[in-house]
Amino acid sequence: RKEVEQDPGPFNVPEGATVAFNCTYSNSASQSFFWYRQDCRKEPKLLMSVYSSGNEDGRFTAQLNRASQYISLLIRDSKLSDSATYLCVVTPSNTGKLIFGQGTTLQVKP
Amino acid sequence: NAGVTQTPKFRILKIGQSMTLQCTQDMNHNYMYWYRQDPGMGLKLIYYSVGAGITDKGEVPNGYNVSRSTTEDFPLRLELAAPSQTSVYFCASSWDTQETQYFGPGTRLLVL
């Protein structure tokens, strides 16, 4: 089993749609959780951290369920500029090592 | 601040050749990392460093070496290039283990 698994993509959605990405992780001792965004042929950039209480940043909402070892990202009112690959990232312990999922590609169509 | 810079941007190597991928950060971060990303895959950690003079292996260290003589620089060395090392290499840095990692623009390496 992979340490971090994400929904297989790609997701093709129209502008204005709401889309949700799911991610599961295998190590119950994991401490930190993130969503990174990666544009085509570019470096990953932090989109948002994920907290146990859930957190929101504009159109983006992240949720963490430690009991189920599950992370989600919800994007409301999708924009063309949201088209990218979204990487679920987990820190297994207090080492700073990031474990990346394989990413889910989102394509928002006009 | 330039952030994390990497050189070269792109390189073609022949099998058996060696090269060093350069990485520099100007944010005074303690932690630095090297990742590789194969097509359609997530990033895998090659080596990391928690400070000058200290390095440790990540998930896929075979075929690579690193050094960290200064806080700013964290070069990655390939001694005997193999086709399996064709990938995009990203360097990253962070202030602390729980903090955001900042990535360089990447080096695309092709081994033929």
Backbone of each chain as ProteinMPNN parsed JSONL, in Angstrom:
{"seq_chain_A": "RKEVEQDPGPFNVPEGATVAFNCTYSNSASQSFFWYRQDCRKEPKLLMSVYSSGNEDGRFTAQLNRASQYISLLIRDSKLSDSATYLCVVTPSNTGKLIFGQGTTLQVKP", "coords_chain_A": {"N_chain_A": [[0.849, -1.196, 0.0], [0.559, 2.214, -0.862], [2.12, 5.013, 0.77], [0.85, 7.477, 0.666], [-2.114, 8.055, -0.926], [-3.983, 9.125, -3.707], [-7.022, 10.258, -5.305], [-7.516, 8.899, -8.514], [-6.848, 10.804, -11.438], [-7.649, 12.251, -14.644], [-9.514, 15.164, -13.505], [-12.075, 16.635, -15.163], [-13.76, 19.559, -15.372], [-16.452, 21.969, -15.665], [-16.19, 25.573, -15.747], [-16.986, 27.212, -12.7], [-17.905, 24.996, -11.393], [-18.06, 22.772, -8.54], [-15.53, 20.93, -7.041], [-14.088, 18.009, -5.619], [-11.28, 16.629, -4.013], [-9.784, 13.651, -2.86], [-7.759, 12.011, -0.387], [-5.767, 9.49, 1.049], [-3.82, 8.316, 3.815], [-1.24, 6.168, 5.1], [0.243, 6.002, 7.462], [-0.415, 6.199, 10.73], [0.799, 7.796, 12.563], [1.364, 10.164, 11.426], [1.981, 13.663, 11.216], [1.759, 16.246, 10.075], [-0.036, 17.905, 7.485], [-0.669, 18.689, 4.101], [-1.777, 20.501, 1.204], [-0.389, 20.82, -1.926], [0.107, 22.714, -4.871], [0.774, 22.137, -8.279], [1.774, 23.501, -11.196], [1.919, 22.891, -14.751], [5.03, 21.605, -15.614], [6.304, 23.063, -13.675], [7.509, 24.04, -10.374], [6.318, 22.543, -7.271], [3.994, 24.319, -5.212], [3.005, 25.545, -2.047], [-0.373, 25.194, -1.319], [-2.272, 25.051, 0.766], [-2.128, 24.421, 4.298], [-3.363, 21.675, 6.259], [-5.618, 21.374, 8.83], [-6.739, 19.797, 11.875], [-9.215, 20.742, 12.638], [-10.309, 21.527, 10.335], [-10.056, 23.808, 7.612], [-10.327, 26.903, 5.826], [-9.753, 28.73, 2.852], [-10.615, 31.232, 1.151], [-12.012, 30.134, -1.799], [-11.302, 27.571, -1.3], [-11.385, 24.644, 0.65], [-10.13, 22.654, 3.203], [-10.06, 19.462, 4.724], [-9.469, 17.269, 7.481], [-9.438, 13.982, 8.592], [-8.49, 12.258, 11.14], [-9.035, 9.813, 12.32], [-9.959, 8.203, 10.238], [-7.842, 8.502, 8.601], [-7.675, 10.325, 6.447], [-7.802, 12.865, 3.997], [-9.114, 15.82, 2.573], [-9.809, 18.034, -0.193], [-11.667, 20.731, -1.16], [-12.852, 22.547, -3.849], [-14.525, 25.365, -4.637], [-16.654, 27.018, -7.044], [-15.059, 26.834, -9.479], [-12.263, 28.073, -11.301], [-10.713, 28.895, -14.453], [-8.04, 29.23, -14.007], [-7.532, 27.503, -11.967], [-6.747, 25.136, -12.978], [-4.504, 22.569, -12.762], [-2.112, 20.364, -11.173], [-2.859, 18.732, -8.179], [-1.337, 18.068, -5.208], [-1.308, 15.843, -2.59], [0.112, 15.918, 0.567], [2.07, 14.565, 3.164], [3.518, 14.6, 6.387], [5.277, 12.175, 7.92], [6.375, 12.021, 10.511], [8.077, 13.917, 13.022], [10.132, 14.886, 11.269], [10.435, 16.441, 9.111], [10.421, 15.334, 6.645], [8.703, 15.096, 3.65], [6.021, 13.266, 2.35], [4.774, 12.558, -0.712], [1.702, 12.314, -2.477], [0.652, 10.908, -5.665], [-0.564, 12.83, -7.078], [-3.36, 14.682, -8.386], [-4.839, 15.575, -11.339], [-6.417, 18.516, -12.378], [-8.577, 19.877, -14.716], [-10.04, 22.695, -15.75], [-12.681, 23.685, -17.701], [-13.841, 26.133, -20.092]], "CA_chain_A": [[0.0, 0.0, 0.0], [1.34, 3.446, -0.896], [1.975, 5.803, 1.991], [-0.153, 8.509, 0.405], [-2.833, 7.722, -2.156], [-4.949, 10.127, -4.117], [-7.976, 9.924, -6.354], [-6.929, 8.963, -9.86], [-7.415, 11.848, -12.282], [-7.846, 13.682, -14.412], [-10.847, 15.692, -13.302], [-12.424, 17.673, -16.146], [-14.98, 20.193, -14.872], [-16.712, 23.288, -16.255], [-16.037, 26.733, -14.867], [-18.078, 27.387, -11.75], [-18.233, 23.739, -10.722], [-17.407, 22.42, -7.281], [-14.814, 19.667, -7.219], [-13.47, 17.541, -4.377], [-10.207, 15.655, -4.127], [-9.6, 12.86, -1.653], [-6.415, 11.49, -0.179], [-5.634, 8.683, 2.262], [-2.432, 8.068, 4.202], [-1.158, 4.885, 5.799], [0.939, 6.085, 8.74], [-1.289, 6.868, 11.707], [1.593, 8.738, 13.37], [1.622, 11.364, 10.636], [1.761, 14.844, 12.049], [1.397, 17.449, 9.34], [-0.722, 17.583, 6.24], [-0.667, 19.847, 3.223], [-2.067, 20.408, -0.227], [0.461, 21.616, -2.786], [-0.349, 22.848, -6.245], [1.881, 22.118, -9.231], [1.434, 23.809, -12.58], [2.649, 22.06, -15.702], [6.459, 21.852, -15.768], [6.738, 24.029, -12.668], [7.722, 23.46, -9.062], [5.158, 22.564, -6.378], [3.876, 25.448, -4.282], [2.024, 25.268, -1.01], [-1.711, 25.748, -1.461], [-2.714, 25.271, 2.145], [-1.953, 23.393, 5.309], [-4.627, 21.065, 6.644], [-5.69, 21.259, 10.276], [-7.749, 18.844, 12.347], [-10.522, 21.397, 12.742], [-10.71, 21.963, 9.007], [-9.71, 25.208, 7.366], [-10.844, 27.45, 4.578], [-9.019, 29.867, 2.316], [-11.376, 31.654, -0.031], [-12.826, 29.074, -2.414], [-10.679, 26.288, -0.984], [-11.619, 24.123, 1.998], [-9.419, 21.406, 3.465], [-10.544, 18.733, 5.898], [-8.637, 16.148, 7.919], [-10.081, 13.015, 9.478], [-7.38, 11.43, 11.628], [-9.514, 8.451, 12.615], [-10.03, 7.473, 8.97], [-6.596, 8.783, 7.88], [-8.266, 10.816, 5.205], [-7.684, 14.312, 3.804], [-9.859, 16.226, 1.382], [-9.72, 19.417, -0.658], [-12.86, 21.125, -1.904], [-12.703, 23.805, -4.58], [-15.839, 25.874, -5.082], [-16.66, 28.025, -8.112], [-13.782, 26.612, -10.177], [-11.794, 29.038, -12.306], [-9.768, 28.327, -15.426], [-6.706, 29.29, -13.404], [-7.368, 26.406, -11.006], [-6.221, 23.98, -13.706], [-3.177, 22.247, -12.225], [-2.086, 19.096, -10.441], [-2.934, 18.962, -6.735], [-0.566, 17.034, -4.528], [-1.551, 15.617, -1.164], [1.436, 15.756, 1.164], [1.988, 14.177, 4.571], [4.777, 14.445, 7.113], [5.025, 11.008, 8.768], [6.773, 12.261, 11.894], [8.671, 15.236, 13.176], [11.424, 14.817, 10.589], [10.453, 17.356, 7.981], [10.292, 14.626, 5.372], [7.381, 15.141, 3.046], [5.639, 12.148, 1.491], [3.846, 13.092, -1.7], [0.855, 11.478, -3.317], [1.037, 11.023, -7.07], [-1.19, 14.024, -7.634], [-4.591, 14.595, -9.168], [-4.871, 16.674, -12.296], [-7.697, 19.197, -12.587], [-8.688, 20.705, -15.907], [-11.283, 23.454, -15.741], [-13.004, 24.069, -19.08], [-14.755, 27.279, -20.191]], "C_chain_A": [[0.888, 1.251, 0.0], [1.108, 4.24, 0.371], [0.926, 6.896, 1.845], [-0.81, 8.195, -0.932], [-3.88, 8.77, -2.449], [-5.902, 9.561, -5.16], [-7.265, 9.893, -7.701], [-7.6, 10.08, -10.646], [-7.506, 11.355, -13.718], [-9.318, 14.025, -14.144], [-11.057, 16.792, -14.334], [-13.757, 18.276, -15.731], [-15.2, 21.518, -15.585], [-16.433, 24.39, -15.239], [-17.243, 26.853, -13.949], [-18.441, 26.134, -10.985], [-17.53, 23.65, -9.371], [-16.768, 21.053, -7.459], [-14.127, 19.306, -5.912], [-12.408, 16.499, -4.678], [-10.054, 14.945, -2.795], [-8.199, 12.285, -1.597], [-6.433, 10.643, 1.087], [-4.154, 8.471, 2.544], [-2.373, 6.867, 5.128], [-0.561, 4.975, 7.198], [0.114, 6.898, 9.738], [-0.535, 7.875, 12.569], [1.894, 10.026, 12.611], [1.191, 12.607, 11.389], [1.265, 16.057, 11.291], [0.874, 17.062, 7.961], [-0.86, 18.84, 5.397], [-1.293, 19.486, 1.881], [-1.115, 21.356, -0.941], [-0.168, 21.637, -4.172], [0.885, 22.85, -7.15], [1.343, 22.397, -10.628], [2.358, 23.032, -13.503], [4.103, 22.523, -15.834], [6.982, 22.926, -14.805], [6.964, 23.308, -11.34], [6.436, 23.464, -8.246], [5.19, 23.815, -5.492], [2.781, 25.141, -3.282], [0.706, 25.958, -1.318], [-2.277, 26.056, -0.08], [-2.326, 24.109, 3.035], [-3.328, 22.863, 5.676], [-4.617, 20.834, 8.142], [-6.85, 20.355, 10.676], [-9.14, 19.444, 12.373], [-11.074, 21.772, 11.371], [-10.361, 23.419, 8.814], [-10.106, 25.607, 5.952], [-9.972, 28.624, 4.155], [-9.719, 30.279, 1.025], [-12.244, 30.526, -0.551], [-12.351, 27.666, -2.061], [-10.953, 25.902, 0.476], [-10.896, 22.786, 2.135], [-9.949, 20.783, 4.739], [-9.591, 17.584, 6.192], [-9.461, 15.266, 8.843], [-9.007, 12.043, 9.934], [-7.823, 9.99, 11.874], [-9.532, 7.597, 11.348], [-8.768, 7.655, 8.135], [-6.917, 9.27, 6.476], [-8.182, 12.347, 5.172], [-8.492, 14.666, 2.556], [-9.587, 17.693, 1.067], [-10.948, 19.693, -1.51], [-12.583, 22.474, -2.562], [-14.086, 24.21, -5.084], [-15.644, 26.889, -6.205], [-15.349, 27.981, -8.909], [-13.516, 27.672, -11.233], [-10.855, 28.32, -13.275], [-8.37, 28.247, -14.823], [-6.475, 28.23, -12.332], [-6.805, 25.155, -11.661], [-4.77, 23.742, -13.304], [-3.234, 20.824, -11.687], [-2.016, 19.408, -8.958], [-2.325, 17.765, -6.018], [-0.923, 17.004, -3.054], [-0.211, 15.26, -0.527], [1.305, 15.523, 2.669], [3.387, 14.14, 5.164], [4.585, 13.324, 8.108], [5.376, 11.222, 10.243], [7.458, 13.609, 11.936], [10.06, 15.288, 12.538], [11.539, 15.87, 9.497], [10.356, 16.658, 6.65], [8.859, 14.734, 4.898], [7.169, 13.891, 2.206], [4.54, 12.647, 0.577], [2.962, 11.999, -2.272], [1.238, 11.719, -4.769], [0.391, 12.212, -7.75], [-2.458, 13.716, -8.388], [-4.651, 15.815, -10.06], [-6.285, 17.21, -12.467], [-7.605, 20.04, -13.85], [-10.05, 21.383, -15.865], [-11.511, 23.998, -17.144], [-13.957, 25.274, -19.083], [-16.193, 26.808, -20.446]], "O_chain_A": [[1.848, 1.337, 0.765], [0.041, 4.16, 0.979], [0.202, 7.202, 2.792], [-0.13, 8.084, -1.952], [-4.578, 9.242, -1.552], [-5.635, 8.543, -5.8], [-6.479, 10.793, -7.995], [-8.81, 10.276, -10.524], [-7.444, 10.15, -13.964], [-10.228, 13.28, -14.507], [-10.305, 17.766, -14.374], [-14.777, 17.586, -15.735], [-14.244, 22.131, -16.061], [-16.442, 24.159, -14.03], [-18.379, 26.625, -14.365], [-19.207, 26.196, -10.024], [-16.553, 24.348, -9.103], [-17.398, 20.127, -7.969], [-13.646, 20.177, -5.187], [-12.613, 15.601, -5.494], [-10.177, 15.557, -1.733], [-7.542, 12.096, -2.621], [-7.043, 11.027, 2.085], [-3.334, 8.448, 1.626], [-3.327, 6.578, 5.851], [-0.829, 4.115, 8.037], [-0.033, 8.113, 9.607], [-1.149, 8.711, 13.231], [2.612, 10.888, 13.118], [0.185, 12.614, 12.099], [0.442, 16.817, 11.802], [1.272, 16.06, 7.366], [-1.135, 19.922, 5.916], [-1.33, 18.322, 1.484], [-1.036, 22.54, -0.612], [-0.871, 20.712, -4.579], [1.9, 23.473, -6.84], [0.555, 21.622, -11.17], [3.429, 22.576, -13.102], [4.369, 23.688, -16.13], [7.971, 23.603, -15.087], [6.653, 22.125, -11.199], [5.554, 24.288, -8.487], [6.249, 24.293, -5.086], [1.756, 24.55, -3.625], [0.671, 27.166, -1.551], [-2.704, 27.176, 0.199], [-2.211, 22.968, 2.587], [-4.34, 23.521, 5.434], [-3.719, 20.179, 8.67], [-7.808, 20.172, 9.925], [-10.13, 18.745, 12.157], [-12.191, 22.28, 11.268], [-10.373, 24.189, 9.774], [-10.203, 24.788, 5.038], [-9.514, 29.409, 4.986], [-9.445, 29.742, -0.049], [-13.109, 30.017, 0.162], [-12.952, 26.681, -2.49], [-10.783, 26.702, 1.396], [-11.035, 21.902, 1.29], [-10.251, 21.477, 5.709], [-8.988, 17.004, 5.288], [-10.107, 15.756, 9.769], [-8.651, 11.115, 9.208], [-7.052, 9.056, 11.655], [-9.169, 6.421, 11.375], [-8.63, 7.037, 7.079], [-6.485, 8.7, 5.474], [-8.448, 13.025, 6.164], [-8.54, 13.892, 1.6], [-9.195, 18.477, 1.931], [-11.229, 18.97, -2.466], [-12.135, 23.417, -1.91], [-14.724, 23.49, -5.852], [-14.601, 27.534, -6.301], [-14.629, 28.975, -8.993], [-14.415, 28.104, -11.954], [-10.283, 27.279, -12.954], [-7.616, 27.314, -15.096], [-5.357, 28.072, -11.842], [-6.426, 24.211, -10.968], [-3.915, 24.609, -13.485], [-4.274, 20.166, -11.74], [-1.22, 20.241, -8.525], [-2.74, 16.621, -6.198], [-0.848, 18.019, -2.361], [0.511, 14.398, -1.029], [0.531, 16.195, 3.352], [4.332, 13.697, 4.511], [3.814, 13.476, 9.056], [4.728, 10.654, 11.122], [7.41, 14.36, 10.962], [11.035, 15.681, 13.178], [12.637, 16.151, 9.017], [10.22, 17.316, 5.618], [7.92, 14.491, 5.656], [8.046, 13.502, 1.435], [3.496, 13.105, 1.04], [3.424, 10.885, -2.523], [2.034, 12.606, -5.077], [0.754, 12.564, -8.872], [-2.619, 12.636, -8.957], [-4.528, 16.948, -9.595], [-7.229, 16.449, -12.676], [-6.668, 20.818, -14.025], [-11.086, 20.722, -15.938], [-10.656, 24.681, -17.707], [-14.783, 25.416, -18.181], [-17.101, 27.632, -20.558]]}, "seq_chain_B": "NAGVTQTPKFRILKIGQSMTLQCTQDMNHNYMYWYRQDPGMGLKLIYYSVGAGITDKGEVPNGYNVSRSTTEDFPLRLELAAPSQTSVYFCASSWDTQETQYFGPGTRLLVL", "coords_chain_B": {"N_chain_B": [[14.582, 38.714, -2.105], [15.89, 35.823, -3.656], [15.011, 33.309, -3.171], [14.848, 29.862, -3.631], [17.264, 28.666, -5.718], [18.211, 26.884, -8.65], [20.644, 25.216, -10.608], [21.903, 23.331, -13.41], [19.167, 24.345, -15.62], [18.418, 22.47, -17.453], [19.75, 19.404, -18.642], [21.617, 17.121, -20.599], [22.909, 13.952, -20.266], [25.382, 11.444, -20.894], [25.316, 7.9, -20.466], [27.022, 6.829, -17.593], [28.432, 9.174, -17.234], [29.225, 11.908, -15.005], [27.78, 14.409, -12.819], [27.031, 17.524, -11.148], [24.274, 18.806, -9.517], [23.251, 21.986, -8.751], [22.145, 23.79, -5.869], [20.855, 26.539, -4.195], [19.879, 28.53, -1.441], [18.529, 31.568, -0.144], [17.296, 32.182, 2.205], [18.077, 31.623, 4.7], [17.41, 29.143, 5.698], [17.293, 26.223, 7.743], [16.735, 23.599, 6.963], [17.132, 21.522, 4.16], [16.342, 19.937, 1.033], [16.379, 17.307, -1.4], [14.52, 16.245, -4.151], [13.159, 13.903, -6.535], [11.171, 13.778, -9.462], [9.334, 11.701, -11.341], [7.717, 11.224, -14.532], [4.248, 11.861, -14.297], [4.115, 11.192, -11.66], [4.316, 11.539, -8.043], [6.548, 13.474, -5.912], [9.691, 12.17, -4.881], [11.759, 11.721, -2.059], [15.206, 12.228, -2.046], [17.659, 12.913, -0.66], [18.213, 14.66, 2.44], [18.876, 17.537, 4.54], [19.532, 18.736, 7.763], [20.946, 20.829, 8.602], [24.015, 22.708, 8.277], [26.685, 20.556, 7.511], [25.327, 18.23, 8.154], [23.715, 15.49, 6.852], [21.242, 13.257, 5.47], [19.807, 10.142, 4.359], [17.069, 9.835, 2.104], [14.137, 8.51, 0.649], [14.933, 7.414, -1.826], [17.944, 7.111, -2.237], [20.009, 5.842, -3.654], [22.704, 5.959, -5.926], [23.216, 8.606, -5.763], [24.836, 11.432, -4.206], [25.336, 13.791, -1.536], [26.28, 16.963, -0.105], [26.732, 19.324, 2.544], [28.096, 21.998, 3.13], [27.738, 24.633, 3.737], [25.143, 26.807, 5.038], [23.647, 27.801, 2.954], [24.02, 26.296, 0.571], [23.392, 23.24, -1.178], [24.429, 20.864, -2.825], [23.785, 18.26, -5.238], [25.087, 15.222, -6.21], [25.645, 13.192, -9.01], [27.195, 10.261, -9.701], [27.672, 8.123, -11.569], [25.951, 8.266, -14.192], [22.76, 6.906, -15.005], [20.17, 5.604, -17.18], [17.849, 5.333, -15.653], [17.909, 7.476, -13.996], [16.915, 9.597, -15.301], [14.896, 12.308, -14.976], [12.992, 14.875, -13.262], [14.495, 17.093, -11.118], [14.055, 18.465, -7.984], [14.958, 20.928, -5.675], [14.504, 21.888, -2.292], [13.689, 24.002, 0.522], [13.292, 24.698, 4.033], [12.247, 26.419, 7.033], [11.76, 25.057, 9.377], [10.794, 21.763, 10.546], [8.019, 21.516, 10.473], [7.212, 23.518, 8.892], [6.374, 25.349, 5.886], [7.667, 24.076, 2.835], [9.834, 25.437, 0.468], [10.244, 25.433, -2.959], [12.745, 25.051, -5.519], [13.045, 25.898, -9.065], [13.554, 23.576, -10.471], [15.514, 20.997, -12.102], [15.828, 19.581, -15.199], [16.744, 16.444, -16.168], [18.198, 14.372, -18.545], [19.209, 11.192, -19.326], [21.088, 9.476, -21.569]], "CA_chain_B": [[15.089, 37.347, -1.948], [15.725, 34.969, -4.828], [14.372, 32.063, -2.747], [15.647, 28.677, -3.933], [17.688, 28.657, -7.119], [18.826, 25.633, -9.087], [21.298, 25.191, -11.914], [21.336, 23.975, -14.589], [17.733, 24.123, -15.829], [18.261, 21.281, -18.275], [21.035, 18.81, -18.966], [21.632, 15.774, -21.178], [24.121, 13.219, -19.898], [25.548, 10.09, -21.419], [25.442, 6.868, -19.424], [28.343, 6.756, -16.987], [28.969, 10.492, -16.917], [28.862, 12.434, -13.683], [27.483, 15.837, -12.785], [26.525, 18.063, -9.886], [23.146, 19.728, -9.582], [23.466, 23.004, -7.72], [20.974, 24.345, -5.192], [21.194, 27.595, -3.237], [18.737, 29.286, -0.888], [18.969, 32.783, 0.548], [16.322, 32.465, 3.257], [18.692, 31.192, 5.951], [16.694, 27.967, 6.186], [18.124, 25.131, 8.233], [16.433, 22.339, 6.312], [17.148, 21.492, 2.703], [15.897, 18.637, 0.532], [16.4, 16.994, -2.825], [13.489, 15.322, -4.61], [13.04, 13.653, -7.95], [9.797, 13.564, -9.893], [9.213, 11.007, -12.61], [6.477, 11.641, -15.205], [2.972, 11.39, -13.758], [4.286, 10.705, -10.292], [4.638, 12.524, -7.019], [7.966, 13.659, -5.651], [10.301, 11.218, -3.939], [12.873, 12.335, -1.373], [16.479, 11.563, -2.294], [18.463, 13.227, 0.512], [17.861, 15.901, 3.092], [19.875, 18.039, 5.475], [18.915, 19.526, 8.835], [21.834, 21.944, 8.906], [25.356, 22.57, 7.686], [27.459, 19.421, 7.99], [24.479, 17.088, 8.509], [22.855, 15.022, 5.773], [20.673, 11.932, 5.711], [19.157, 9.556, 3.195], [15.628, 9.818, 1.988], [13.496, 7.287, 0.176], [15.603, 6.872, -3.021], [19.266, 7.736, -2.271], [21.025, 5.104, -4.405], [23.192, 6.604, -7.137], [23.379, 10.033, -5.489], [25.526, 11.87, -2.999], [25.134, 15.203, -1.225], [27.106, 17.572, 0.931], [26.159, 20.59, 3.026], [29.201, 22.681, 3.81], [27.234, 25.936, 4.187], [23.69, 26.845, 5.183], [22.997, 28.205, 1.711], [24.204, 25.412, -0.583], [23.121, 21.807, -0.967], [24.584, 20.247, -4.146], [23.476, 16.834, -5.422], [26.066, 14.658, -7.127], [25.416, 11.912, -9.673], [28.542, 9.803, -10.044], [27.637, 7.296, -12.779], [24.568, 8.457, -14.628], [22.045, 5.778, -15.6], [18.884, 6.037, -17.749], [16.826, 5.386, -14.598], [18.005, 8.762, -13.306], [16.194, 10.6, -16.085], [13.835, 12.786, -14.103], [13.081, 16.285, -12.887], [15.02, 17.175, -9.763], [13.681, 19.676, -7.262], [15.544, 21.233, -4.385], [13.568, 22.646, -1.462], [14.198, 24.365, 1.839], [12.278, 25.14, 4.999], [12.789, 26.928, 8.281], [11.636, 24.023, 10.398], [10.192, 20.541, 10.018], [6.578, 21.647, 10.282], [6.957, 24.718, 8.114], [6.275, 25.229, 4.432], [8.876, 23.895, 2.045], [9.899, 26.259, -0.734], [10.922, 24.657, -3.991], [13.383, 25.678, -6.659], [12.336, 25.689, -10.327], [13.803, 22.238, -10.979], [16.493, 20.68, -13.151], [15.404, 18.43, -16.018], [17.91, 15.654, -16.538], [17.967, 13.273, -19.481], [20.391, 10.337, -19.425], [20.952, 8.646, -22.777]], "C_chain_B": [[14.847, 36.548, -3.218], [14.997, 33.68, -4.457], [15.329, 30.896, -2.956], [15.988, 28.703, -5.414], [18.407, 27.346, -7.426], [19.494, 25.841, -10.439], [21.871, 23.799, -12.158], [19.83, 23.75, -14.665], [17.512, 22.806, -16.569], [19.638, 20.748, -18.626], [20.811, 17.438, -19.593], [22.969, 15.141, -20.818], [24.183, 11.901, -20.658], [25.689, 9.134, -20.235], [26.884, 6.837, -18.916], [28.982, 8.094, -16.664], [28.548, 10.909, -15.514], [28.534, 13.91, -13.804], [26.997, 16.229, -11.393], [25.396, 19.024, -10.17], [23.297, 20.705, -8.408], [22.136, 23.493, -7.158], [21.452, 25.355, -4.158], [19.916, 28.257, -2.744], [19.27, 30.459, -0.066], [18.016, 33.174, 1.672], [16.828, 32.047, 4.634], [17.942, 30.004, 6.571], [17.662, 26.893, 6.651], [17.966, 23.879, 7.371], [16.464, 22.483, 4.798], [16.93, 20.06, 2.229], [16.176, 18.533, -0.954], [15.335, 15.946, -3.124], [13.69, 15.038, -6.09], [11.572, 13.384, -8.263], [9.814, 12.929, -11.268], [7.855, 11.357, -13.222], [5.23, 11.028, -14.589], [3.026, 10.914, -12.325], [4.479, 11.864, -9.33], [6.137, 12.606, -6.832], [8.47, 12.611, -4.655], [11.57, 11.859, -3.378], [14.147, 11.536, -1.598], [17.378, 11.686, -1.051], [17.908, 14.49, 1.156], [18.953, 16.281, 4.087], [19.174, 18.917, 6.508], [19.791, 20.693, 9.252], [23.194, 21.684, 8.287], [26.093, 21.412, 8.345], [26.666, 18.174, 8.299], [23.594, 16.735, 7.327], [22.334, 13.629, 6.105], [19.924, 11.465, 4.469], [17.649, 9.695, 3.286], [15.154, 8.476, 1.484], [14.282, 6.614, -0.956], [17.013, 7.426, -3.166], [20.295, 7.074, -3.201], [21.389, 5.813, -5.706], [23.458, 8.086, -6.967], [24.225, 10.252, -4.238], [25.264, 13.353, -2.796], [26.179, 15.651, -0.228], [26.433, 18.862, 1.359], [27.234, 21.3, 3.841], [28.778, 24.059, 4.319], [25.722, 25.845, 4.357], [23.005, 27.041, 3.837], [22.989, 27.133, 0.625], [24.001, 23.95, -0.24], [23.214, 21.111, -2.329], [24.288, 18.747, -4.124], [24.395, 16.297, -6.514], [25.583, 13.326, -7.682], [26.763, 11.425, -10.167], [28.577, 9.033, -11.365], [26.205, 7.321, -13.297], [24.017, 7.208, -15.318], [20.718, 6.276, -16.163], [17.775, 6.145, -16.695], [16.849, 6.693, -13.807], [17.446, 9.914, -14.142], [14.969, 11.027, -15.294], [13.923, 14.302, -14.009], [13.481, 16.331, -11.421], [14.665, 18.523, -9.154], [14.439, 19.749, -5.95], [14.536, 22.064, -3.598], [14.235, 23.006, -0.144], [13.051, 24.78, 2.739], [12.968, 25.6, 6.272], [12.807, 25.842, 9.351], [10.867, 22.853, 9.814], [8.71, 20.694, 9.723], [6.208, 22.838, 9.408], [6.892, 24.401, 6.623], [7.636, 24.983, 3.814], [8.773, 24.729, 0.779], [10.779, 25.546, -1.759], [11.621, 25.553, -5.001], [12.652, 25.307, -7.937], [12.59, 24.333, -10.966], [14.913, 22.176, -12.02], [15.987, 19.449, -13.888], [16.638, 17.717, -16.517], [17.492, 14.504, -17.44], [19.269, 12.492, -19.599], [20.19, 9.372, -20.603], [22.12, 7.67, -22.912]], "O_chain_B": [[13.756, 36.579, -3.789], [14.426, 33.023, -5.327], [16.477, 30.934, -2.512], [15.098, 28.756, -6.262], [19.107, 26.783, -6.584], [18.975, 26.55, -11.302], [22.29, 23.14, -11.206], [19.278, 23.025, -13.838], [16.525, 22.112, -16.328], [20.571, 21.51, -18.876], [19.929, 16.689, -19.174], [24.027, 15.729, -21.04], [23.155, 11.325, -21.015], [26.127, 9.52, -19.152], [27.834, 6.821, -19.698], [29.955, 8.158, -15.912], [27.636, 10.332, -14.922], [28.944, 14.58, -14.751], [26.61, 15.386, -10.583], [25.541, 19.949, -10.969], [23.448, 20.308, -7.253], [21.139, 23.595, -7.872], [22.337, 25.068, -3.352], [18.993, 28.514, -3.516], [20.298, 30.365, 0.604], [17.933, 34.343, 2.05], [16.09, 32.11, 5.618], [17.851, 29.876, 7.791], [18.71, 26.676, 6.044], [18.942, 23.185, 7.085], [15.907, 23.423, 4.23], [17.28, 19.1, 2.916], [16.206, 19.533, -1.672], [15.249, 14.913, -2.461], [14.308, 15.823, -6.808], [10.834, 12.838, -7.444], [10.254, 13.54, -12.241], [6.938, 11.748, -12.5], [5.164, 9.817, -14.382], [2.08, 10.299, -11.834], [4.76, 12.996, -9.724], [6.902, 11.907, -7.496], [7.767, 12.226, -3.72], [12.354, 12.459, -4.113], [14.181, 10.326, -1.374], [17.796, 10.683, -0.473], [17.224, 15.285, 0.511], [19.823, 15.48, 4.43], [18.326, 19.741, 6.162], [19.431, 21.459, 10.146], [23.485, 20.578, 7.83], [26.126, 21.295, 9.57], [27.247, 17.153, 8.668], [22.817, 17.563, 6.852], [22.917, 12.914, 6.921], [19.472, 12.264, 3.648], [17.049, 9.675, 4.36], [15.7, 7.433, 1.845], [14.302, 5.386, -1.046], [17.278, 8.15, -4.125], [21.329, 7.669, -3.505], [20.52, 6.212, -6.482], [23.878, 8.757, -7.91], [24.318, 9.4, -3.355], [25.005, 14.086, -3.751], [26.864, 14.845, 0.402], [25.643, 19.43, 0.604], [27.272, 21.212, 5.069], [29.399, 24.594, 5.238], [25.096, 24.904, 3.87], [21.917, 26.514, 3.604], [22.045, 27.066, -0.162], [24.381, 23.482, 0.833], [22.185, 20.799, -2.928], [24.513, 18.065, -3.124], [24.467, 16.857, -7.608], [25.164, 12.443, -6.934], [27.411, 12.101, -10.966], [29.449, 9.286, -12.196], [25.366, 6.514, -12.899], [24.704, 6.549, -16.098], [20.185, 7.273, -15.675], [16.864, 6.961, -16.835], [15.928, 6.983, -13.045], [17.504, 11.072, -13.728], [14.107, 10.206, -14.979], [14.806, 14.928, -14.595], [12.864, 15.674, -10.582], [14.938, 19.577, -9.728], [14.547, 18.767, -5.215], [13.797, 22.858, -4.18], [15.224, 22.39, 0.253], [11.98, 25.164, 2.271], [14.107, 25.23, 6.555], [13.756, 25.731, 10.127], [10.344, 22.945, 8.703], [8.198, 20.056, 8.803], [5.029, 23.129, 9.21], [7.302, 23.331, 6.173], [8.632, 25.593, 4.205], [7.745, 24.724, 0.102], [11.895, 25.12, -1.464], [11.165, 26.656, -5.303], [11.733, 24.488, -7.906], [11.901, 23.972, -11.92], [15.207, 23.15, -12.713], [15.747, 18.405, -13.283], [17.477, 18.303, -17.202], [16.557, 13.762, -17.137], [20.31, 13.057, -19.933], [19.255, 8.572, -20.624], [22.17, 6.896, -23.868]]}, "name": "protein", "num_of_chains": 2, "seq": "RKEVEQDPGPFNVPEGATVAFNCTYSNSASQSFFWYRQDCRKEPKLLMSVYSSGNEDGRFTAQLNRASQYISLLIRDSKLSDSATYLCVVTPSNTGKLIFGQGTTLQVKPNAGVTQTPKFRILKIGQSMTLQCTQDMNHNYMYWYRQDPGMGLKLIYYSVGAGITDKGEVPNGYNVSRSTTEDFPLRLELAAPSQTSVYFCASSWDTQETQYFGPGTRLLVL"}
